[in-house]
Amino acid sequence: MLKVMHSATDSATPNSQWEDLIQLPAPDSIQWDNIKTQLDLVLLALETLTGIGSEAMLSAASNLNLESRVPDRVALWRLRQSNPLRKGQGGRKKLDVEEARSLVLITCYLAKQQQELIRRAVALLEQTAENHSQPHQAALLGDYIDAFCNTYQERMEENEQISTELLTRLALKLLVDLLFYSATGGHRRLWLALIERSTKF
């Protein structure tokens, strides 16, 4: 997998990336809940692997000229809370298509910044598979899996609690996905994946 992934030297500007997303199919109303969930989980994987927080996400929004759509922490929190699996009702709102595109661009921008770490984690995952060992035995992966599982359980509704084994599988799948989203054209990959998976989620 790593052999076919190249350095993300994407010369695309924020405006051209936004235009890319506008040209791609838009989700229908039935798909929205699943898309909101998937977007939040991709960001959850990214933040638990890298340790980034809301400041980094807001900085990315500023660099991408998306301040009007994600102006501050409260706005970002409300967008994240639109995930139907999240605890609490206070921030829940309908996520519109422009806000979804904004989160896609922010996610891929940050993944690209963290590509070296993501690649290292995926390489470790491949090594554990080749050695028939458990991912937890690699320190980086073990820390990531624990952080992902703990944060998921803290943030999601109790009736949505799932087993540690399933959460671990989800965390590792999202890790591999992040590698592709960190590469050139990652924003297109993520947007199309959101739409495709929303019918199966």
Rosetta blueprint (number, residue, H / E / L):
1 M L
2 L H
3 K H
4 V H
5 M L
6 H L
7 S L
8 A L
9 T L
10 D L
11 S L
12 A L
13 T L
14 P H
15 N H
16 S H
17 Q H
18 W H
19 E H
20 D H
21 L H
22 I H
23 Q H
24 L L
25 P L
26 A L
27 P L
28 D L
29 S H
30 I H
31 Q H
32 W H
33 D H
34 N H
35 I H
36 K H
37 T H
38 Q H
39 L H
40 D H
41 L H
42 V H
43 L H
44 L H
45 A H
46 L H
47 E H
48 T H
49 L H
50 T H
51 G L
52 I L
53 G L
54 S H
55 E H
56 A H
57 M H
58 L H
59 S H
60 A H
61 A H
62 S H
63 N H
64 L L
65 N L
66 L L
67 E L
68 S L
69 R L
70 V L
71 P L
72 D L
73 R H
74 V H
75 A H
76 L H
77 W H
78 R H
79 L H
80 R H
81 Q H
82 S L
83 N L
84 P L
85 L L
86 R E
87 K L
88 G L
89 Q L
90 G L
91 G L
92 R L
93 K L
94 K L
95 L L
96 D L
97 V H
98 E H
99 E H
100 A H
101 R H
102 S H
103 L H
104 V H
105 L H
106 I H
107 T H
108 C H
109 Y H
110 L H
111 A H
112 K H
113 Q H
114 Q L
115 Q H
116 E H
117 L H
118 I H
119 R H
120 R H
121 A H
122 V H
123 A H
124 L H
125 L H
126 E H
127 Q H
128 T H
129 A H
130 E H
131 N L
132 H L
133 S L
134 Q L
135 P H
136 H H
137 Q H
138 A L
139 A H
140 L H
141 L H
142 G H
143 D H
144 Y H
145 I H
146 D H
147 A H
148 F H
149 C H
150 N H
151 T H
152 Y H
153 Q H
154 E H
155 R H
156 M E
157 E L
158 E H
159 N H
160 E H
161 Q L
162 I L
163 S L
164 T H
165 E H
166 L H
167 L H
168 T H
169 R H
170 L H
171 A H
172 L H
173 K H
174 L H
175 L H
176 V H
177 D H
178 L H
179 L H
180 F H
181 Y H
182 S L
183 A L
184 T L
185 G L
186 G H
187 H H
188 R H
189 R H
190 L H
191 W H
192 L H
193 A H
194 L H
195 I H
196 E H
197 R H
198 S H
199 T L
200 K L
201 F L
